[in-house]
């Protein structure tokens, strides 16, 4: 038996690369207030049928399904920035070579 969920993915209005996966039928109504304060207003990015054998770009499908079933949501955080890329945002006098 295949396990699947109809999922809606919301992107954060405050943080690039932060996404919330929730059951489509529930939406954001059961998300803890503290998380929504940090996340901002959710902007619907997509709705999809999520199955265990499906590949996601930056999340483990099993963890997404497990998070939604146990907590009612799965929070995908932005990828960590490589330390060497952070030098691009420093002024030349701050960069360490």
DSSP file (Angstrom, degrees, kcal/mol; ACC not computed):
  #  RESIDUE AA STRUCTURE BP1 BP2  ACC     N-H-->O    O-->H-N    N-H-->O    O-->H-N    TCO  KAPPA ALPHA  PHI   PSI    X-CA   Y-CA   Z-CA
    1    1 A X              0   0    0      0, 0.0     2,-0.3     0, 0.0     0, 0.0   0.000 360.0 360.0 360.0 126.8    0.0    0.0    0.0
    2    2 A X        -     0   0    0     49,-0.0     2,-0.5    50,-0.0    49,-0.0  -0.628 360.0-141.4 -83.6 138.2    1.4    3.4   -1.0
    3    3 A X        +     0   0    0     -2,-0.3    49,-1.3     2,-0.0     2,-0.3  -0.846  31.6 162.9 -97.9 132.9    1.3    6.1    1.5
    4    4 A X  E     -A   51   0A   0     -2,-0.5     2,-0.3    47,-0.2    47,-0.2  -0.985  20.6-163.2-148.3 158.0    0.5    9.6    0.1
    5    5 A X  E     -A   50   0A   0     45,-2.2    45,-3.5    -2,-0.3     2,-0.8  -0.988  25.4-127.0-138.2 146.0   -0.7   13.0    1.2
    6    6 A X  E     -A   49   0A   0     -2,-0.3    18,-2.7    43,-0.2    19,-0.4  -0.886  44.1-171.6 -91.8 115.3   -2.2   16.0   -0.6
    7    7 A X  E     -AB  48  23A   0     41,-3.1    41,-2.8    -2,-0.8     2,-0.5  -0.849  23.2-154.0-117.1 141.3    0.2   18.7    0.6
    8    8 A X  E     -AB  47  22A   0     14,-2.8    14,-2.2    -2,-0.4     2,-0.5  -0.962  15.2-151.6-110.9 134.7    0.2   22.5    0.2
    9    9 A X  E     -AB  46  21A   0     37,-3.2    36,-3.4    -2,-0.5    37,-1.5  -0.915  10.1-167.3-109.4 126.7    3.6   24.2    0.4
   10   10 A X  E     -AB  44  20A   0     10,-2.8    10,-2.6    -2,-0.5     2,-0.3  -0.911  10.3-144.5-112.5 139.0    3.8   27.7    1.7
   11   11 A X  E     -AB  43  19A   0     32,-2.9    32,-2.5    -2,-0.4     8,-0.2  -0.770  28.5-105.3 -99.0 150.9    6.9   30.0    1.3
   12   12 A X        -     0   0    0      6,-2.4    28,-0.2     3,-0.4    30,-0.1  -0.473  12.7-151.9 -74.8 140.6    7.8   32.4    4.1
   13   13 A X  S    S+     0   0    0     26,-0.8    27,-0.2    28,-0.5    -1,-0.1   0.568  98.2  41.0 -83.4  -9.5    7.2   36.1    3.6
   14   14 A X  S    S+     0   0    0     25,-1.2     2,-0.5     1,-0.2    -1,-0.1   0.725 113.9  43.4-107.8 -29.0   10.1   36.8    5.9
   15   15 A X  S >  S-     0   0    0     24,-0.4     3,-1.5     3,-0.1    -3,-0.4  -0.970  73.9-130.7-130.8 120.9   12.9   34.4    5.0
   16   16 A X  T 3  S+     0   0    0     -2,-0.5    62,-0.1     1,-0.2     3,-0.1  -0.441  95.1  18.8 -63.2 136.5   14.0   33.3    1.6
   17   17 A X  T 3  S+     0   0    0      1,-0.2     2,-0.5    -5,-0.1    -1,-0.2   0.477  92.2 122.9  83.4   2.8   14.2   29.5    1.3
   18   18 A X    <   +     0   0    0     -3,-1.5    -6,-2.4    -6,-0.1     2,-0.3  -0.872  36.2 175.1-101.1 127.5   12.0   28.7    4.2
   19   19 A X  E     -BC  11  76A   0     57,-2.4    57,-3.4    -2,-0.5     2,-0.5  -0.960  23.2-148.9-133.4 148.0    8.9   26.6    3.4
   20   20 A X  E     -BC  10  75A   0    -10,-2.6   -10,-2.8    -2,-0.3     2,-0.5  -0.977   9.8-158.0-115.3 127.3    6.1   25.0    5.4
   21   21 A X  E     +BC   9  74A   0     53,-2.8    53,-1.8    -2,-0.5     2,-0.3  -0.915  24.8 161.4-102.4 127.9    4.6   21.7    4.2
   22   22 A X  E     -B    8   0A   0    -14,-2.2   -14,-2.8    -2,-0.5     2,-0.2  -0.931  47.9 -84.0-139.6 162.6    1.0   21.1    5.5
   23   23 A X  E >>  -B    7   0A   0     49,-0.5     4,-2.7    -2,-0.3     3,-1.1  -0.526  37.9-132.8 -65.2 134.7   -2.0   18.9    4.6
   24   24 A X  T 34 S+     0   0    0    -18,-2.7    -1,-0.1     1,-0.3   -17,-0.1   0.873 104.8  55.9 -56.9 -40.1   -4.0   20.7    2.0
   25   25 A X  T 34 S+     0   0    0    -19,-0.4    -1,-0.3     1,-0.2   -18,-0.1   0.703 116.2  35.8 -69.8 -19.1   -7.2   20.1    3.9
   26   26 A X  T X4 S+     0   0    0     -3,-1.1     3,-1.0     1,-0.1    -2,-0.2   0.793  84.2 179.1-102.9 -38.2   -5.9   21.7    7.1
   27   27 A X  T 3<  -     0   0    0     -4,-2.7     3,-0.4     1,-0.2    -4,-0.2  -0.378  60.4 -36.6  68.7-147.1   -3.7   24.6    5.8
   28   28 A X  T >  S+     0   0    0      1,-0.2     3,-1.4     2,-0.1    -1,-0.2   0.364 106.3 101.8 -93.7   3.8   -2.0   26.9    8.2
   29   29 A X  T <  S+     0   0    0     -3,-1.0    -1,-0.2     1,-0.3    -2,-0.1   0.761  84.5  43.7 -66.2 -25.1   -4.7   27.0   10.9
   30   30 A X  T 3  S+     0   0    0     -3,-0.4     2,-0.3    42,-0.1    -1,-0.3   0.295  83.0 118.5-102.0   9.4   -3.0   24.5   13.3
   31   31 A X  S <  S-     0   0    0     -3,-1.4     5,-0.1     1,-0.1    41,-0.1  -0.592  77.1-100.5 -76.1 133.7    0.5   25.9   13.0
   32   32 A X     >  -     0   0    0     -2,-0.3     4,-2.2     1,-0.1     3,-0.3  -0.219  25.4-126.1 -55.3 141.6    1.9   27.1   16.4
   33   33 A X  H  > S+     0   0    0      1,-0.2     4,-2.2     2,-0.2     5,-0.2   0.870 108.3  56.8 -59.1 -39.8    1.6   30.9   16.8
   34   34 A X  H  > S+     0   0    0      1,-0.2     4,-1.6     2,-0.2    -1,-0.2   0.893 108.5  47.1 -61.1 -39.8    5.3   31.3   17.7
   35   35 A X  H  > S+     0   0    0     -3,-0.3     4,-3.1     1,-0.2     5,-0.2   0.918 111.0  50.7 -67.5 -43.0    6.3   29.6   14.4
   36   36 A X  H  X S+     0   0    0     -4,-2.2     4,-2.7     1,-0.2    -2,-0.2   0.844 106.0  56.5 -65.3 -32.3    3.9   31.7   12.3
   37   37 A X  H  < S+     0   0    0     -4,-2.2    -1,-0.2    -5,-0.2    -2,-0.2   0.920 115.2  37.5 -63.0 -43.0    5.4   34.9   14.0
   38   38 A X  H  < S+     0   0    0     -4,-1.6    -2,-0.2    -5,-0.2    -1,-0.2   0.880 119.9  47.6 -73.9 -38.8    8.8   33.9   12.8
   39   39 A X  H  < S-     0   0    0     -4,-3.1   -25,-1.2     1,-0.2   -26,-0.8   0.839  96.8-152.0 -72.4 -35.2    7.6   32.5    9.4
   40   40 A X     <  -     0   0    0     -4,-2.7     2,-0.3    -5,-0.2    -1,-0.2  -0.436  50.0 -20.6  87.6-169.8    5.4   35.4    8.5
   41   41 A X  S    S-     0   0    0     -2,-0.1   -28,-0.5    -4,-0.1     2,-0.3  -0.582  75.7-121.7 -74.4 131.9    2.4   35.1    6.4
   42   42 A X        -     0   0    0     -2,-0.3     2,-0.6   -30,-0.1   -30,-0.2  -0.566  19.0-154.8 -77.4 133.0    2.5   32.0    4.3
   43   43 A X  E     -A   11   0A   0    -32,-2.5   -32,-2.9    -2,-0.3     2,-0.1  -0.942  26.2-117.1-108.1 118.9    2.4   32.5    0.5
   44   44 A X  E     +A   10   0A   0     -2,-0.6   -34,-0.3   -34,-0.2     3,-0.1  -0.344  37.2 173.0 -60.1 123.6    1.1   29.4   -1.2
   45   45 A X  E     -     0   0A   0    -36,-3.4     2,-0.3     1,-0.4   -35,-0.2   0.791  58.2 -28.5-100.6 -38.1    3.8   28.1   -3.5
   46   46 A X  E     -A    9   0A   0    -37,-1.5   -37,-3.2     2,-0.0     2,-0.4  -0.977  42.7-134.8-170.5 161.2    2.3   24.8   -4.7
   47   47 A X  E     +A    8   0A   0     -2,-0.3     2,-0.3   -39,-0.2   -39,-0.2  -0.989  36.5 163.8-122.4 136.8   -0.1   22.0   -4.0
   48   48 A X  E     -A    7   0A   0    -41,-2.8   -41,-3.1    -2,-0.4     2,-0.7  -0.986  44.3-111.0-151.5 159.2    1.0   18.4   -4.8
   49   49 A X  E     -A    6   0A   0     -2,-0.3     2,-0.6   -43,-0.2   -43,-0.2  -0.858  39.0-156.1 -89.6 115.9    0.4   14.8   -4.2
   50   50 A X  E     +A    5   0A   0    -45,-3.5   -45,-2.2    -2,-0.7     2,-0.3  -0.858  14.8 179.2-103.1 121.7    3.3   13.6   -2.0
   51   51 A X  E >   -A    4   0A   0     -2,-0.6     3,-1.6   -47,-0.2   -47,-0.2  -0.814  39.9-112.4-117.2 159.7    4.2    9.9   -2.1
   52   52 A X  T 3  S+     0   0    0    -49,-1.3    10,-0.2    -2,-0.3     9,-0.1   0.802 116.2  50.5 -61.0 -31.2    7.0    8.0   -0.3
   53   53 A X  T 3  S+     0   0    0      8,-0.1    -1,-0.3     2,-0.1     2,-0.2   0.393  88.0 108.4 -90.8   5.8    8.9    7.3   -3.5
   54   54 A X    <   -     0   0    0     -3,-1.6     2,-0.4     1,-0.0     7,-0.3  -0.585  64.2-135.0 -83.2 143.3    8.8   10.9   -4.7
   55   55 A X        -     0   0    0     -2,-0.2     2,-0.3     5,-0.1     5,-0.1  -0.822  15.3-161.0 -98.4 135.9   12.0   12.9   -4.7
   56   56 A X        -     0   0    0      3,-0.6     5,-0.1    -2,-0.4     3,-0.0  -0.860  23.0-124.5-112.2 152.2   12.0   16.5   -3.4
   57   57 A X  S    S+     0   0    0     -2,-0.3    -1,-0.1     1,-0.2     3,-0.0   0.924  99.7   3.8 -63.9 -47.4   14.7   19.0   -4.2
   58   58 A X  S    S+     0   0    0     -3,-0.1     2,-0.3     2,-0.0    -1,-0.2   0.151 118.7  66.5-131.0  21.3   15.8   19.9   -0.7
   59   59 A X  S    S-     0   0    0     17,-0.1     2,-0.6    -3,-0.0    -3,-0.6  -0.989  76.8-114.3-142.5 151.7   13.9   17.8    1.7
   60   60 A X     >  -     0   0    0     -2,-0.3     4,-2.2     1,-0.2     3,-0.3  -0.762  23.7-145.1 -84.6 120.8   13.7   14.1    2.6
   61   61 A X  H  > S+     0   0    0     -2,-0.6     4,-2.6    -7,-0.3     5,-0.2   0.877  98.0  52.8 -56.3 -43.3   10.2   12.8    1.6
   62   62 A X  H  > S+     0   0    0      1,-0.2     4,-2.5     2,-0.2    -1,-0.2   0.904 110.5  47.9 -60.7 -41.5   10.0   10.4    4.6
   63   63 A X  H  > S+     0   0    0     -3,-0.3     4,-2.6     2,-0.2    -1,-0.2   0.869 110.7  51.6 -67.3 -36.9   10.8   13.2    7.0
   64   64 A X  H  X S+     0   0    0     -4,-2.2     4,-2.3     2,-0.2    -2,-0.2   0.953 113.4  43.6 -63.5 -49.7    8.2   15.5    5.4
   65   65 A X  H  X S+     0   0    0     -4,-2.6     4,-2.3     1,-0.2    -2,-0.2   0.919 115.3  49.2 -62.6 -44.2    5.5   12.9    5.6
   66   66 A X  H  X S+     0   0    0     -4,-2.5     4,-2.5    -5,-0.2     5,-0.3   0.914 111.2  49.7 -62.2 -43.9    6.5   12.0    9.2
   67   67 A X  H  X>S+     0   0    0     -4,-2.6     4,-2.8     1,-0.2     6,-1.1   0.903 111.6  48.0 -62.2 -42.6    6.5   15.6   10.3
   68   68 A X  H  X5S+     0   0    0     -4,-2.3     4,-0.7     4,-0.3    -1,-0.2   0.902 114.8  45.9 -65.9 -40.8    3.1   16.3    8.8
   69   69 A X  H  <5S+     0   0    0     -4,-2.3    -2,-0.2    -5,-0.2    -1,-0.2   0.882 122.6  34.5 -70.3 -37.8    1.6   13.2   10.4
   70   70 A X  H  <5S+     0   0    0     -4,-2.5    -2,-0.2    -5,-0.2    -3,-0.2   0.895 137.4  14.4 -85.9 -42.2    3.2   13.8   13.9
   71   71 A X  H  <5S-     0   0    0     -4,-2.8    -3,-0.2     2,-0.3    -2,-0.1   0.606  98.1-113.1-110.1 -16.7    3.2   17.6   14.2
   72   72 A X  S  <<S+     0   0    0     -5,-1.0   -49,-0.5    -4,-0.7     2,-0.3   0.415  90.3  44.6  94.8  -1.4    0.8   18.7   11.4
   73   73 A X        -     0   0    0     -6,-1.1     2,-0.4   -51,-0.1    -2,-0.3  -0.985  63.3-141.0-161.8 164.0    3.6   20.4    9.5
   74   74 A X  E     -C   21   0A   0    -53,-1.8   -53,-2.8    -2,-0.3     2,-0.6  -0.988  19.0-150.7-132.3 126.6    7.1   20.1    8.2
   75   75 A X  E     -C   20   0A   0     -2,-0.4     2,-0.6   -55,-0.2   -55,-0.2  -0.869   5.1-160.9-100.5 121.3    9.4   23.2    8.2
   76   76 A X  E     -C   19   0A   0    -57,-3.4   -57,-2.4    -2,-0.6     2,-0.1  -0.906  13.5-153.2-101.1 117.3   12.1   23.3    5.5
   77   77 A X        -     0   0    0     -2,-0.6   -59,-0.1   -59,-0.2     3,-0.1  -0.484  28.0 -90.1 -86.7 158.5   14.8   25.8    6.5
   78   78 A X        -     0   0    0     -2,-0.1    -1,-0.1   -62,-0.1   -61,-0.1  -0.310  54.2 -93.6 -62.4 151.6   17.0   27.7    4.0
   79   79 A X        -     0   0    0      1,-0.1     2,-0.1    -3,-0.1    -1,-0.1  -0.347  45.8-100.3 -65.4 149.0   20.2   25.9    3.1
   80   80 A X        -     0   0    0     -3,-0.1     2,-0.4     1,-0.1    -1,-0.1  -0.440  37.1-121.3 -68.0 141.9   23.3   26.7    5.1
   81   81 A X        -     0   0    0     -2,-0.1     2,-0.2    -3,-0.1    -1,-0.1  -0.680  24.9-114.1 -86.3 138.0   25.6   29.2    3.4
   82   82 A X    >>  -     0   0    0     -2,-0.4     4,-1.0     1,-0.1     3,-1.0  -0.481  22.4-125.4 -69.0 140.1   29.1   28.0    2.8
   83   83 A X  H >> S+     0   0    0      1,-0.3     3,-0.7     2,-0.2     4,-0.6   0.866 108.5  56.8 -56.4 -40.6   31.6   30.1    4.8
   84   84 A X  H >4 S+     0   0    0      1,-0.3     3,-0.6     2,-0.2     4,-0.3   0.804 102.7  55.7 -66.0 -26.7   33.7   31.0    1.7
   85   85 A X  H X4 S+     0   0    0     -3,-1.0     3,-1.3     1,-0.2     4,-0.3   0.774  94.6  67.3 -74.5 -24.8   30.6   32.5    0.1
   86   86 A X  H X< S+     0   0    0     -4,-1.0     3,-1.5    -3,-0.7     4,-0.3   0.771  85.9  70.8 -66.1 -24.0   30.0   34.8    3.1
   87   87 A X  G X< S+     0   0    0     -4,-0.6     3,-1.1    -3,-0.6    -1,-0.3   0.780  86.1  67.4 -61.7 -25.9   33.2   36.6    2.2
   88   88 A X  G <  S+     0   0    0     -3,-1.3    -1,-0.3    -4,-0.3    -2,-0.2   0.762 100.1  49.1 -65.1 -23.7   31.4   38.1   -0.8
   89   89 A X  G <  S+     0   0    0     -3,-1.5     2,-0.3    -4,-0.3    -1,-0.2   0.437  96.1  87.5 -97.8  -0.2   29.2   40.1    1.6
   90   90 A X  S <  S-     0   0    0     -3,-1.1     2,-0.1    -4,-0.3     5,-0.0  -0.680  85.1-107.9 -96.0 152.5   32.0   41.5    3.6
   91   91 A X    >>  -     0   0    0     -2,-0.3     3,-1.9     1,-0.1     4,-1.4  -0.430  40.2-103.0 -70.5 156.2   33.9   44.7    2.8
   92   92 A X  T 34 S+     0   0    0      1,-0.3    -1,-0.1     2,-0.2    -2,-0.0   0.802 122.3  55.1 -54.6 -30.8   37.4   44.1    1.5
   93   93 A X  T 34 S+     0   0    0      1,-0.2    -1,-0.3     3,-0.0    -3,-0.0   0.737 108.8  48.5 -75.5 -19.9   38.9   45.1    4.9
   94   94 A X  T <4 S+     0   0    0     -3,-1.9    -2,-0.2    -7,-0.1    -1,-0.2   0.747  87.0 101.9 -88.5 -25.5   36.8   42.5    6.7
   95   95 A X     <  -     0   0    0     -4,-1.4     2,-0.5    -8,-0.1    -8,-0.0  -0.321  63.0-145.4 -65.3 138.8   37.5   39.6    4.5
   96   96 A X              0   0    0      1,-0.1    -1,-0.1    -2,-0.0    -9,-0.1  -0.920 360.0 360.0-107.0 126.0   40.0   37.1    5.8
   97   97 A X              0   0    0     -2,-0.5    -1,-0.1     0, 0.0    -2,-0.0   0.384 360.0 360.0-117.4 360.0   42.3   35.4    3.3
